[in-house]
Amino acid sequence: MQTLNRNSSFLLPLGFIILYGSGFVATKYGLMNASPMAFLLIRFFIAFILLLIISLVLKVSWPKNIYEIFHIAVAGILTVAFFSIGVYFSIDMGVSPSLNALIIALQPTLVTVLAMSFLKEKINPKHWLGLLIGFVGIIFVVLSKFEFNSTQMNGVFMSFFALIGLSFGNLYQKKYCSDMNLFSGGAIQTLAASVVVLPLMLGFEDIRINMNMDLVYAILYMAVCVSIGALSLLYILIKNGEVSQVSSMFYLIPVCAVIIGFIFFDETIELTVMFGIAAVLVGILLINKKVKINSN
């Protein structure tokens, strides 16, 4: 049993990092053949149908009242809709998957500060040092890869919009939705996200869908592996751990995105990127040191 627990504590974060990091690259593939909100709406709708079917077949529990449904929907709008909207627009504006993931990796710093206020989590000095080192590594890489033109600056702004949505969404999930069923709760969240995306697509987007196998693969990967797989793993980790330590895993997602971007899009891995990755790994080691809490 102890071996199983140890394997789970390693495999769950690893699975989340790989699925979430590869999602940035799959998004770029999809956006070659579809406009951002059209791609996103199809992804959310497929994920909703799959989660609904799974919930009905397995006869899982559903929220008991409107109050619980409201909280689950809000967490989904923040974590799923706002985050994905920001990332999709950012990549569509020319921000690379790896740079996008690097910006999102600032999440641990933001979440840690917010967790102290909203969840009363205790942060020790080593944790703060790890956050600082990881933050410096991320900033160093972002600045080295950033091109100062208006389109990319708008794209980076959307990346920060995604960062804020994800950070507040993780905190909201921890505070109000820790006990939600992954399948029924996921169905509610993807449906709520679809409701947010639909008017954006109809009112602000030149809808473009070039249906081919690349787009089909990208949509299925994002719907099944990311919307269901990665988010389920994230919610399990949030439920079982402190949200500030769970968020530290986002420091490793750029590493995954950089490697996959190198393989599929020939993105260069420069010395500055390697420096940033090294700083991130040191930060992760310090962040995940156990926090001693005085029992008063």
N, C-alpha and C positions, 0 to 999 in steps of 0.2 A: 504493500500500500504506500509506503514511504517513497519507494522507487517510482511508483505511478505519479505521486504528487510532485516529485522532483522533475519528472519528465514533462508533466503538464505545465509546471512553472517555467519551463524552458521552451516547450513546443508552442504553447499558446501565443506568447509574445512574438516568437519567430514567425509563426504563421501570419499573424496580424501585420508585421512589418513587411513581409514579402508581398502579401495581397494588396496592402494599402499603397506601398511604394510602386508596385507594378501598375496600379490603377492610373497613375499620372501618365504613364507611357501609353496605356490602352486608350486613354482619353484623347491623346494626340492622334492616334490612329483613327479613332471615330470621327474626330472633327475634320479630317481630310475629306469626309464624304457626307457630312451633315452639319447644319448650323447648331450652335451650342444648346439652345433651349429645346430644339426638336430632338436632338440626341438624348438630352437629359430626360425629357418627358417620356420617351419610349423606354428608356432604361428603368425609370421609376415605375412605370405602368407594368412592365414585365415582372419586376421584383415584387410589386404588390400582388399580382395574380398568383405568383408562385408561393408567396408567404401565406396568402389566404387559403390556397389549396392545402398546403402543409398543415395549417392550423385546423382546418375542417377535418382532414383525414386523421390527424393525431388527436383530435378533440381536446386541444389545449385550453387552458383557462383564458378568459377575456377580462378586461377591466370591469370592475363591479359597478361603476357609476360614471357620470359625465365628468366629475372632478378628476378621476384617474385618466380618462380619455384625453381631457384637456392637457394635462401635464405631459402625457406621452406624445401628443401631437406637437406641443411647443418644443420639446426636446428634439423631435424629429425635424421640425422646421429649422432649428438652429444647426444641429449636427449634420443633417442630411441635405436640406434644401439650400440654406445660406452658404454652407461650405462648398457644395458642388457648383452652385451658380457662380461663385467667385472664381473657383478653379477653372471651370469650363470657359468663362469669358477671358480669363487671363491667358490660358493656353491658346485660345483662338486669336488673341491679340499679339501672339508671337513670343510669349514668355515660355521658355523651354520647360519640359517636365521636371528636369533636375533643379533648375532655378526655382520653379514653383514649389517643389518639395522642400527646398532649403528655406524658403520664406515661411512655409507652414511649420517648419521645425522650430520656429521661435515660440511655438505654442507652450512648451514646458515652462518657460520664464513667465509668460502671461498667466498661465493657469496656476502656477505656484503662488503668485501674488494674490490672485483672486481667491484661491482656496483658503488662504489665511483669513480672509475677510468673511467669506460665505460659508465655509465648512469648518472653520476653526481648526484647521490642520496645523500641526507643529512642524516647523522647518528648522533643521539644525545647521550649524555653520558649514559642515562638509557639503550638505545639500546645496546651500547658497553658492559655495565655491564651484561645485559642479555645474550649476546653472550658468554661472558667469563664464566659465571656460567654454562650455558648449555654445553659449550666446556669441562669444567672441569668434569662435570658429565659424559659425553660421554667417555672421556679418562679414567676415573676411572673404568668404567665398562669394557671397551675394554681390559685394562691391566689385570683386574682380571679374564677375561675369555680366555685370549690368551694363547695358548700353543706354546712354542718356538721350533717348528720343521720345517724342510725345506718346506714340503708340505703346511702347514698352512701359513707359511710366504709368499709363492708364492700366496696363495689364498687371503691373506690380501692385497698384492700388487695389485691384480686384483680388489679388492674392492675399492682401492684408484684410480685406473684407471677409474672405474665406477663413482666415486665421481667427478673427474675432468671433465669427459664427460658431466655429468648431470649439473654441475655448469655452465660451459661455454654454454651448450645448453639452459639453462633457460635465461641467459643473451642475447644470440643471438635471442631467440624467442621474448623476450621483445623488443629488438631494431629493428628487421627487420620483424617480422611476427605477430605482435599483431592483425592485421586486417584479418588474414587468416580465411577462413571458416573451422570449426572444422572437417567436414566430407571430403571435397575435399582435404584440407591440410593434414589431417590425412592419407588419401590414398596415397598421394605423399610421406609422411614421412615414412610410413611402407614399401612402395616399395623401397625407397632409402635405408632403413635399411636392407631389404632383399638382395639388391645388394652387400652390404658390408659383410653380413654374409655368402653368398653362397661360395665365394672362400676360406673362412676360413674353412668351413665344408669340402669342396672337397680336400683342400690342406694340412690341418693340423690335421684332426680329424679321429679317428677310428669310423666310423659311426655306431651307435647302436640304433635300434628302436624296442622295445618290445611292440607291440600294444596291449593294454588292456584298460579296462574302467578307471583305475586310470590315465593312460596317457591321455586318451580322455578328462576326466574331467579337468585335469591340463591344457591341451592345450586350451580348450574352455574358461576356467576361465581367463587364461592369455591373450587370444586374445580378448575376449569381455569385461571383467570387468576391465582389466588393460590397454591393448593397446588402447581400445576405451574409456571406462568409466573413468578410473583414469587420463589418459593423457588429455582428454577433460576437466575435472574439473580443472586440473593444468593450462591449457592454458587459461581458463576463469578467474581463479584467477590471473594469471600473467597479463592478459590484463587489469583487473580492479584495480590492486593494485601495490604498489612498490615491485619490485622483491626481495628486501632484506627482507621485511616483509613476503611475500609469502613463501620464502625459510625457514623461521623460523618454518613452520609447519613440516619440515622434522625432527625436534627434537622430535616430537610426534610419528613418524612412528616406531621407535624402541620399544616404549611402546606397540604398537599394535602387532608388530612382536614377542615380548617376550611373551605376553599373549597367542597368537595363537600357538606359538611354545610349550608352556607349555601344552596346551590342546591337540595338535595333536602329538607331538614328546616327551612328558614328559621331556622337558628341564627344569632344575631347575631354580627357581627364587630366587637367593641368596640375602643376605643383601646388598652386593655391588651393585647389580642391582637395588634394591629398592632405595638406596641412589642416584644412577645415575638418576633414573626416577624422584625423588623429585627435584634434581637440574635442570633437563630439564624443569619441569613444572614452576619452579621459573623463569628460563631464558625466557620461552615463555611469561610469564606475563609482564616482563620488555621489551622484544623486541617489543611487540605489543602496547606499549604506543605510542600515536600520536607524530610524529616528527614535531616540529615547524620550518617552513622554512621562513627566512626573505625575503621579497619581495623587492629587490633592483633593 
